[in-house]
Amino acid sequence: MIMTSAVFAGIIVYNLGFTTGMLAILLGNAVLMVYVGTLSYIAGRSGKNFALTAADTFGGKGFRVVSAFLSTLVIGWFAFQTGMVGPTLNISMGWSVGWITLLAGVLFVALTFIGIRAISWIGVVASIMFVPLGIVAVVIAARDGGIGSAMSYQGGAGASAMSFGVAVTMVIACFADSGTMTADFTRWAKDGKQGALAAFAAFPVAYFIAQLVGTFVVALGASAEPQKTGGDFLHVLVNNGGVLLPLGVLFVFVNLGSVCAHCLYNGAVGFGHITGRTMRQLTIVLGIVGTIAAVAGIWSYFEAWLNILGVLVPPIGVILILDQFIFANRRAPAAVLYWKPFAAWAIGAGVALLTHFEAPQLSDAVVAMVVGGLAFTALTYLPAAPLESQEPALSGEAA
């Protein structure tokens, strides 16, 4: 449950209205539930992190391309989420965007450096804080018209409103990269079933709760700038003063710190397998890079960022699922590089990109999944290429 989810959900409802917006949110959650749940099942069953899982499908050297790509994206998410702290507190408190963002970056890097236990604990605290503060914000927002008035909200974007497909893509893209790399966390599950249950707790349960708060904040007219900040409800808490003011400020750091630490950890582990460096060494280096990007104002480009994620990332997870869950009995021996998953990835992303420009009413992310999956299925039944040289499967961890 993170503030970013509430922000994006609020933007969706502002564009589509409450009923249609909620439908898009539910559909996106359903897709993520199946997508991340299946990947988590595979991770819990095998005990392998994302890099090792990707090596089984893309090859002992091919996995480096995929791992580096997704690790770069999650560091981008670290930068975006860290960059959100400054504007959020600026709107509500009037504090300096740059200095607050820098402080947040330093704190989040330090948290990640401590390790996975600290990251897990702050995630628990963030969830515990989100529910009561989110409920309080909605209750405050509903004082005048009542909660029922939200149901009739028709949106405020008018002719410039996003399409239903774009809204679904936003829901999926928000966790497409971290969801694809879920194995870095769910590999610790006792078995595949436990891994899938952990994913279900996130998608749709926790994700939807956060989104629901954001939709009500916008639909009840309590958002400061619904077209930009969506369901950000910090100002609702702060404006009521008292104990809600310090709690609200603490909540922003804890909540966004949780997701930032997870993203930075994902990226550090991923690059660790590529470079041979430890997670903590890379946490410092990547954290500095991400914090610089955050201070530079990367948050203002979030729409373009979500478009990139929705087009390029979803085919990867679908290919992993098909290769290791559906077509496991047809898999070739371990190789340096498999061309088929790369070809399917390119086809899925290419068609999704074309969809983005030529058929914006459709969801880029769903198109990428479907086309990438169909392409890989077709390629799976082709004879193995003689160039796929044999090599022992990747094993062990470098971070």
C-alpha positions as CSV (number, residue, x, y, z in Angstrom):
1,M,0.0,0.0,0.0
2,I,1.8,3.1,-1.2
3,M,0.9,6.7,-1.9
4,T,1.9,6.4,-5.5
5,S,-1.0,3.9,-6.1
6,A,-3.4,6.3,-4.6
7,V,-2.1,9.1,-6.8
8,F,-2.4,7.2,-10.1
9,A,-5.8,5.8,-9.1
10,G,-7.0,9.3,-8.5
11,I,-5.8,10.5,-11.8
12,I,-7.6,7.6,-13.5
13,V,-10.9,8.5,-11.8
14,Y,-10.4,12.1,-12.6
15,N,-10.2,11.1,-16.3
16,L,-12.8,8.4,-16.5
17,G,-15.2,9.1,-13.7
18,F,-15.7,6.9,-10.6
19,T,-17.5,3.9,-12.1
20,T,-15.5,3.5,-15.3
21,G,-12.3,4.3,-13.5
22,M,-12.9,1.6,-10.9
23,L,-13.6,-0.9,-13.7
24,A,-10.2,-0.1,-15.2
25,I,-8.5,-0.4,-11.8
26,L,-10.2,-3.8,-11.1
27,L,-9.2,-5.1,-14.6
28,G,-5.6,-4.0,-14.1
29,N,-5.5,-5.7,-10.7
30,A,-6.8,-8.9,-12.1
31,V,-4.1,-9.0,-14.7
32,L,-1.4,-8.3,-12.1
33,M,-2.8,-10.9,-9.8
34,V,-2.4,-13.6,-12.5
35,Y,0.9,-12.2,-13.8
36,V,2.8,-11.7,-10.5
37,G,1.1,-14.6,-8.8
38,T,2.3,-17.1,-11.4
39,L,5.8,-15.7,-11.4
40,S,5.8,-15.8,-7.5
41,Y,4.6,-19.5,-7.7
42,I,7.6,-20.3,-9.9
43,A,10.0,-18.5,-7.6
44,G,8.6,-20.1,-4.5
45,R,8.9,-23.5,-6.1
46,S,12.4,-23.1,-7.4
47,G,14.0,-20.9,-4.7
48,K,15.7,-18.9,-7.5
49,N,15.9,-15.1,-7.6
50,F,15.0,-13.2,-10.8
51,A,18.5,-13.4,-12.3
52,L,18.7,-17.2,-12.0
53,T,15.1,-17.6,-13.2
54,A,15.8,-15.4,-16.2
55,A,19.0,-17.4,-17.0
56,D,16.9,-20.5,-17.4
57,T,14.8,-18.9,-20.1
58,F,17.1,-16.3,-21.8
59,G,20.4,-18.2,-21.4
60,G,23.5,-18.0,-19.2
61,K,24.6,-14.8,-20.9
62,G,21.3,-13.7,-22.4
63,F,19.8,-13.1,-18.9
64,R,22.3,-10.3,-18.4
65,V,20.4,-8.2,-21.0
66,V,17.1,-8.8,-19.3
67,S,18.4,-8.4,-15.8
68,A,20.3,-5.2,-16.6
69,F,17.2,-3.7,-18.4
70,L,14.8,-4.4,-15.5
71,S,17.3,-3.4,-12.9
72,T,17.7,-0.1,-14.6
73,L,14.0,0.4,-14.7
74,V,13.6,-0.3,-11.0
75,I,16.3,2.2,-10.2
76,G,14.3,4.6,-12.3
77,W,11.3,3.8,-10.1
78,F,13.5,4.5,-7.1
79,A,14.3,7.9,-8.6
80,F,10.6,8.6,-9.4
81,Q,9.3,7.6,-6.0
82,T,12.1,9.5,-4.2
83,G,11.3,12.5,-6.4
84,M,7.7,12.3,-5.3
85,V,8.5,13.1,-1.7
86,G,9.6,16.7,-2.4
87,P,6.6,17.8,-4.4
88,T,4.2,16.0,-2.0
89,L,5.5,17.8,1.0
90,N,5.9,21.1,-0.9
91,I,2.2,21.1,-1.8
92,S,1.1,20.4,1.8
93,M,3.8,22.0,3.9
94,G,5.5,24.5,1.5
95,W,8.9,22.9,2.1
96,S,11.8,23.0,-0.4
97,V,11.3,20.4,-3.1
98,G,15.1,19.9,-3.7
99,W,16.3,19.7,-0.1
100,I,13.4,17.4,1.0
101,T,14.0,15.1,-2.0
102,L,17.7,15.0,-1.2
103,L,17.0,14.1,2.4
104,A,14.6,11.4,1.3
105,G,17.2,9.9,-1.1
106,V,19.8,9.7,1.7
107,L,17.4,8.1,4.1
108,F,16.1,5.5,1.6
109,V,19.6,4.5,0.5
110,A,20.6,4.0,4.2
111,L,17.5,1.9,4.7
112,T,18.3,-0.3,1.8
113,F,21.9,-0.6,2.9
114,I,20.8,-2.2,6.2
115,G,19.3,-5.1,4.3
116,I,16.2,-7.2,3.5
117,R,15.0,-7.4,7.1
118,A,14.9,-3.6,7.5
119,I,13.1,-3.4,4.1
120,S,10.5,-6.0,5.2
121,W,9.9,-4.2,8.5
122,I,9.4,-0.8,7.0
123,G,6.9,-2.4,4.5
124,V,4.9,-3.7,7.5
125,V,4.9,-0.3,9.2
126,A,4.0,1.5,6.0
127,S,1.0,-0.8,5.5
128,I,-0.1,-0.4,9.2
129,M,0.0,3.4,8.8
130,F,-1.7,3.6,5.4
131,V,-5.0,2.0,6.4
132,P,-6.0,4.2,9.3
133,L,-4.6,7.4,7.8
134,G,-6.3,6.6,4.5
135,I,-9.6,6.0,6.2
136,V,-9.3,9.3,8.2
137,A,-8.6,11.2,4.9
138,V,-11.6,9.7,3.2
139,V,-13.9,10.4,6.2
140,I,-12.6,14.0,6.3
141,A,-13.2,14.4,2.5
142,A,-16.8,13.0,2.9
143,R,-17.9,15.4,5.6
144,D,-19.9,17.6,3.3
145,G,-21.5,15.4,0.7
146,G,-21.2,12.0,2.2
147,I,-19.4,9.0,0.8
148,G,-22.2,8.2,-1.6
149,S,-21.6,11.3,-3.6
150,A,-18.4,9.8,-4.9
151,M,-20.3,7.1,-6.9
152,S,-21.8,9.7,-9.2
153,Y,-18.5,11.5,-9.9
154,Q,-18.2,11.8,-13.7
155,G,-14.6,13.0,-13.9
156,G,-13.2,16.4,-14.7
157,A,-10.8,15.9,-17.6
158,G,-13.5,16.4,-20.3
159,A,-12.4,16.0,-23.9
160,S,-8.7,15.5,-22.9
161,A,-9.5,12.4,-20.8
162,M,-7.4,9.3,-21.2
163,S,-8.9,6.2,-22.8
164,F,-10.0,3.1,-20.8
165,G,-7.0,1.2,-22.3
166,V,-4.5,3.8,-21.1
167,A,-6.0,3.6,-17.6
168,V,-5.6,-0.2,-17.5
169,T,-2.0,0.2,-18.7
170,M,-1.3,2.7,-15.9
171,V,-2.5,0.2,-13.3
172,I,-0.4,-2.6,-14.7
173,A,2.7,-0.4,-15.4
174,C,2.9,0.9,-11.9
175,F,4.2,-2.5,-10.7
176,A,5.2,-4.1,-14.0
177,D,8.9,-4.1,-13.4
178,S,9.0,-4.9,-9.7
179,G,6.2,-7.5,-10.3
180,T,8.3,-9.1,-13.0
181,M,11.3,-9.3,-10.6
182,T,9.1,-10.6,-7.8
183,A,11.4,-13.7,-7.5
184,D,14.0,-11.5,-5.6
185,F,11.5,-11.6,-2.7
186,T,9.1,-14.6,-3.1
187,R,12.0,-17.0,-3.6
188,W,12.1,-17.0,0.2
189,A,8.6,-18.6,0.3
190,K,8.3,-22.2,1.6
191,D,6.9,-23.4,-1.7
192,G,5.1,-22.2,-4.8
193,K,1.7,-21.9,-3.1
194,Q,3.1,-19.7,-0.4
195,G,4.8,-17.5,-3.0
196,A,1.5,-17.1,-4.9
197,L,-0.4,-16.2,-1.7
198,A,2.2,-13.6,-0.9
199,A,1.6,-12.1,-4.3
200,F,-2.2,-12.2,-3.8
201,A,-1.8,-10.2,-0.6
202,A,-0.2,-7.5,-2.8
203,F,-2.3,-7.8,-5.9
204,P,-5.2,-7.2,-5.6
205,V,-5.5,-6.8,-1.8
206,A,-3.0,-4.2,-0.7
207,Y,-2.8,-2.5,-4.1
208,F,-6.5,-2.1,-4.4
209,I,-6.9,-0.7,-0.9
210,A,-4.4,2.1,-1.7
211,Q,-6.1,2.8,-5.0
212,L,-9.5,2.9,-3.4
213,V,-8.4,5.7,-1.0
214,G,-7.1,7.7,-4.0
215,T,-10.3,7.3,-6.0
216,F,-12.4,8.5,-3.1
217,V,-10.1,11.5,-2.4
218,V,-10.6,12.7,-6.0
219,A,-14.3,11.7,-6.4
220,L,-15.1,13.6,-3.2
221,G,-13.4,16.7,-4.4
222,A,-10.6,16.7,-1.8
223,S,-7.6,16.5,-4.2
224,A,-5.4,19.6,-4.5
225,E,-4.6,19.0,-8.2
226,P,-6.5,15.9,-9.4
227,Q,-5.1,16.1,-12.9
228,K,-1.5,16.0,-11.5
229,T,-1.4,14.7,-7.9
230,G,-4.5,12.5,-8.2
231,G,-5.4,10.8,-4.9
232,D,-2.5,12.3,-2.9
233,F,-4.2,12.8,0.5
234,L,-1.4,14.2,2.6
235,H,-2.8,17.8,2.4
236,V,-6.2,16.5,3.7
237,L,-4.5,15.3,6.8
238,V,-2.2,18.3,7.2
239,N,-4.9,20.8,6.8
240,N,-6.7,19.4,9.8
241,G,-3.7,20.0,12.0
242,G,-3.2,18.4,15.4
243,V,-1.5,15.0,15.6
244,L,-2.4,14.4,11.9
245,L,0.3,16.9,10.8
246,P,3.4,15.1,12.2
247,L,1.8,11.7,11.4
248,G,1.2,12.7,7.8
249,V,4.7,13.9,7.3
250,L,6.1,10.7,8.9
251,F,3.8,8.7,6.7
252,V,5.2,10.1,3.5
253,F,8.7,9.2,4.4
254,V,7.8,5.7,5.7
255,N,5.4,4.9,2.9
256,L,7.5,6.0,0.0
257,G,10.6,4.8,1.7
258,S,9.2,1.3,1.7
259,V,8.7,1.1,-2.0
260,C,12.0,3.0,-2.8
261,A,14.0,0.6,-0.7
262,H,12.4,-2.4,-2.4
263,C,13.2,-0.9,-5.8
264,L,16.8,-0.1,-4.9
265,Y,17.3,-3.6,-3.5
266,N,15.9,-5.1,-6.6
267,G,18.2,-3.1,-8.8
268,A,21.3,-3.7,-6.6
269,V,20.7,-7.5,-6.6
270,G,20.1,-7.5,-10.3
271,F,23.3,-5.6,-11.1
272,G,25.1,-7.7,-8.6
273,H,24.7,-10.8,-10.7
274,I,26.0,-8.9,-13.7
275,T,29.0,-7.1,-12.2
276,G,30.0,-9.4,-9.3
277,R,29.6,-6.6,-6.8
278,T,27.8,-7.0,-3.5
279,M,24.3,-5.7,-2.9
280,R,25.5,-3.1,-0.5
281,Q,28.2,-1.7,-2.8
282,L,25.7,-1.3,-5.6
283,T,23.1,0.2,-3.2
284,I,25.4,3.1,-2.6
285,V,26.3,3.7,-6.3
286,L,22.8,3.2,-7.7
287,G,21.3,5.1,-4.8
288,I,23.4,8.2,-5.6
289,V,22.5,8.0,-9.3
290,G,18.8,7.6,-8.5
291,T,18.8,10.4,-5.9
292,I,20.5,12.8,-8.4
293,A,17.8,12.0,-10.9
294,A,15.1,12.6,-8.2
295,V,16.5,16.0,-7.3
296,A,16.7,16.9,-10.9
297,G,12.9,16.6,-11.2
298,I,12.3,13.3,-12.9
299,W,8.9,12.9,-11.2
300,S,7.4,15.4,-13.7
301,Y,7.8,12.8,-16.5
302,F,5.8,10.0,-14.8
303,E,3.3,9.7,-17.7
304,A,6.0,8.9,-20.2
305,W,7.6,6.6,-17.7
306,L,4.5,4.5,-17.3
307,N,4.1,4.3,-21.1
308,I,7.6,2.9,-21.4
309,L,7.0,0.3,-18.7
310,G,3.6,-0.7,-20.2
311,V,5.2,-1.4,-23.6
312,L,8.5,-3.0,-22.8
313,V,8.2,-4.9,-19.6
314,P,5.0,-7.2,-19.7
315,P,6.3,-9.5,-22.5
316,I,9.2,-10.6,-20.3
317,G,7.1,-12.0,-17.5
318,V,4.7,-13.7,-19.9
319,I,7.7,-15.4,-21.6
320,L,9.1,-16.6,-18.3
321,I,5.7,-18.0,-17.3
322,L,5.2,-19.8,-20.6
323,D,8.8,-21.2,-20.7
324,Q,8.9,-22.4,-17.1
325,F,5.3,-23.2,-16.3
326,I,3.5,-24.1,-19.5
327,F,6.1,-25.4,-21.9
328,A,8.6,-26.7,-19.3
329,N,8.7,-30.1,-20.9
330,R,9.7,-28.6,-24.2
331,R,12.6,-26.5,-22.9
332,A,16.0,-27.0,-24.5
333,P,19.2,-27.7,-22.5
334,A,20.9,-24.7,-21.0
335,A,22.5,-22.3,-23.5
336,V,24.6,-19.2,-23.6
337,L,21.8,-17.3,-25.4
338,Y,18.3,-18.2,-26.6
339,W,17.1,-16.2,-29.5
340,K,13.4,-17.2,-29.2
341,P,12.5,-15.4,-26.0
342,F,14.3,-12.3,-27.3
343,A,12.4,-12.4,-30.6
344,A,9.1,-12.8,-28.8
345,W,9.9,-10.0,-26.4
346,A,10.7,-7.7,-29.4
347,I,7.5,-8.7,-31.2
348,G,5.3,-8.1,-28.2
349,A,6.9,-4.8,-27.4
350,G,6.9,-3.7,-31.0
351,V,3.2,-4.4,-31.5
352,A,2.4,-2.7,-28.1
353,L,4.3,0.4,-29.2
354,L,2.3,0.4,-32.5
355,T,-0.9,0.1,-30.5
356,H,0.1,3.0,-28.3
357,F,0.1,5.3,-31.3
358,E,-2.5,3.8,-33.6
359,A,-5.0,2.3,-31.2
360,P,-4.8,4.3,-27.9
361,Q,-8.2,2.9,-26.8
362,L,-6.5,-0.4,-26.2
363,S,-4.2,-1.3,-23.3
364,D,-0.5,-1.3,-24.4
365,A,0.4,-3.6,-21.5
366,V,-2.3,-6.2,-22.3
367,V,-1.4,-6.1,-26.0
368,A,2.3,-6.6,-25.1
369,M,1.4,-9.6,-22.9
370,V,-0.9,-11.3,-25.4
371,V,1.2,-10.7,-28.5
372,G,4.5,-11.6,-26.8
373,G,2.9,-14.7,-25.4
374,L,1.5,-15.8,-28.8
375,A,4.9,-15.1,-30.4
376,F,6.8,-17.2,-27.9
377,T,4.2,-20.0,-28.2
378,A,4.7,-20.1,-31.9
379,L,8.5,-19.9,-31.7
380,T,8.6,-22.7,-29.1
381,Y,7.4,-25.2,-31.6
382,L,10.2,-24.3,-34.0
383,P,13.2,-26.6,-34.0
384,A,16.1,-25.4,-31.7
385,A,18.6,-23.3,-33.6
386,P,22.1,-24.8,-33.9
387,L,23.6,-21.5,-32.8
388,E,22.3,-22.0,-29.3
389,S,25.5,-23.4,-27.8
390,Q,25.3,-25.5,-24.8
391,E,26.5,-24.4,-21.4
392,P,25.8,-25.4,-17.7
393,A,22.9,-23.5,-16.2
394,L,23.7,-20.4,-14.1
395,S,23.9,-21.1,-10.4
396,G,24.8,-19.3,-7.3
397,E,24.4,-15.7,-6.3
398,A,26.8,-12.8,-6.5
399,A,24.9,-10.5,-4.1
